[in-house]
Amino acid sequence: MNFTKILVLAIIATSLVNAIEFSYDLPVKKIQCFGDSLGELITVSIELYSPNPNYQFRVYDPEGKQVYNITESSQINKKLVFITQKEGNFQYCFSNLEAVPIKVKFNYKTGVEAKDYSLLVSKNDLKPIELQVEKMSDMLTNIGKEKRMISRKGRYISRDADEVSFKVLAFSIITLLLMALLTGFQVVYLKNFFKSKKLI
C-alpha cells in the first residue's frame, strides 16, 4: 500500500471522528447533557432541528461557564458556529420547555468538518486541489493540537498516579508502624499481666 492510499485512509478516518449526527427524544421538562473534549482554537459547528422548536440549547466551557444559549422558540432550524477559546471538556445541554416529549435532530462537527471553506474558495479563487491542500493543512494543524492536548492530559494523569502511589505508600508505612507499636504495647501489657498473676 503506497503513501497516498494511507494518507487518504487517515483523512477519511479523521473526518469520520469529527462529525456526528443523531436524533434524540427529549423527555418532558428535563435537561439532557453530553460533553466533548476539545483543544483550544477548534472550530465547532452545531445544527439543531426539531418540528417543535420550543426547547433550549446551552453550551458550557471547561470551567462550567455558559458561553452560548439558544432559546428562540420561533425557529425550527438553529445553527451555531464558534471557535473554542479554552482546552477541555465542553458540555452541550438540551432543555425541553414543552409539556410533551419532543424530538431533536443534532448535527455536530468539529475541526476541518466544521469549517466553511466556501468563502476561502471564492475569495482566493482556489482550484479543487488547492482546496484539498488547505483542508489537509488545517487537518494536520488540528491533529497537532489534539496531540499536544493528549500529551498534557497524559502528564496530568501520570502526576496524579504518582501522588496516589505516594499516598498509598505513606499510608502503608504508617499502618505498619502503628501495628508494630500496638504489638509492642500488647506484649508489654500481657507480660506485666502474667507477672501480676504470677503465671510467669
N, C-alpha and C positions, 0 to 999 in steps of 0.2 A: 504494500500500500504506500503510495507516494505522499509527500508532504502536503500537497494541495488537498487530497481527499481527507487527510487527518484534520487539516485546518477547517475544511467545510463541516466535517462532523462535529468538531469542537464548537464552531459557531452555532450550529443547529442546536446542540445540547445546551449551550449557554442561553440561547434565546428562548428555549422551552422553559427554563427555570425562571426567567424574568417576566413571564406573563401568565396570568391565571384568570379564568372566568368561571363563575358558578352562580347558581340561583339559591336563594335561601328563604325559608318561611320564617318571618319574624313573629314570635308569639305576642299576644295582647299585652300592651303596656310593659314590655320587657326590654332590657338592654342586652345586646349581644356584642362581644368584642373579640377581636383576634389581633395578633401582632406580627411584625416582620422586623428582623434585624437588618438595618441598613447602614451603609457607610455615610460619610459626610459628602455633600455636594452630589447626591444621586437624584436624578430626575424621577419623579413618581407621577403616574397618570392613573386617575380613578374615574371610571364611568359608572353611573348608577341608573338603573331603570326600574320603575315599578308602575303597574297600572293604577295603583293608589299612591299618590305622591306624598301622603301625609305621614312622613317619618323624618327622623333627624339623623344626620351622619356627622360624627366628630372624629377629628384626628388629634392624637396626643403625642408630644415629642418624648424622647427618652427620660426627661425629667418629670413627666406627668403633666406638663402644661398643655392646655388646649391650644392648638395652633390653627385649626380650621373647624368651622361649624356650618353645615349646610342644613337649613331648615325651610327653604322656600317651598311652601305646600302647593304652589301653583304649577310647578314644573314636574313633568313626568320623567324627563331625562335630565340628569345632573352630571356635570363633569368638573373635575378638579385636577389641576396640574400644579405641582410645586417641586422645589428643589430642597432636599434636606439640608439643614444648617448644622446639624449635630449628628454624631455617630451613636447608634444604639438601637434599642427596640422601640419602634413606633407602634402605637395602638390605634386601631380603627374600630369605632363603636357605632352600632345601629340602635336607634330607639324607635319603637313602634308607638305612634301617637294616636292610633285608632283603637276602637273598642273591638275590633276583629283582627285575626291574623292577616298579615299581608305578605306578598312575595316580592323579593327584591333581587334583581339581577345585578351582579357585581363583576366589573371587568377591571383587573388590577395589573398594571405594568410598571416595571422599574428599569432604570438604566437606558440602554440603547432602544429597547422596545417602546419606552415611554416618550422618547424624544421625537419631536416633529421636524423632519428633515425637508419638508416641502418649501419652507421659507429659504433654507440654505440652497436648495436646488435652483429656485427662481432667482435668488439674489446673485449667486455666483455662476449661474448657467453651467451647472455640473453635468457631466456625462454620467451614464449609469455606472461605469467602472469607477469613476471618481467618487460617486456617492457611496459605493460599497467600501472603498478605501477609507472614506470618512467614518463610516459606521464601524469598520474594523478598528480604526484608531480609537474611537470612543469606547468600543468594547474592551480593548486592551487597557485603556485608562481605568475603566470600571473594575476590571479583573485585578489590576494593581492595587486599587483602593480596597477591594474586598480582601486581598491577600494581606495587606497591612493590618486591616481590622481583625482578621483571624489570628494573625501573629500577636497583636496586642492582647486579644482575648486569651490566647494560649499562655502568655506571660502572666496575666491575672490569675488564671486557673492554677498555674504552677506555683505562684506565690501563695495563693490560698491553700493549696495542698501542703506546701511546706509549713505554713502556720498551723494547720490542723495536725500535721505529723509532730511538730514540736510540742503542741499542747497535749497530745496523746502520750508522748514520751515523758513529759513533765508529770502528768497525772499518774502514769505507771510508777515512776520513781517515788513520788510522794506516797502512793498507796503501799509500795514495798517498805518504805521507811516506817510508815505507821504500823504496818503488820509486824515489823521487827520490834518496834517499841512495845506494842501490845503483847507480843510473845514474851519479851523480856520481863515486862510487868507481871504477866501471869506466872512465869517461872519463879520470880522472887516472891510473889504472893503465896503461891502454893507451897514453896519451901518453908516460908515462915508459918503458914497454917499447919503443915505437918509437924514442924518443930514444936509448935504450941500444944499440939495434941500428943506429942511425944511418940509419933509414929516413925520418925527417922532420927 
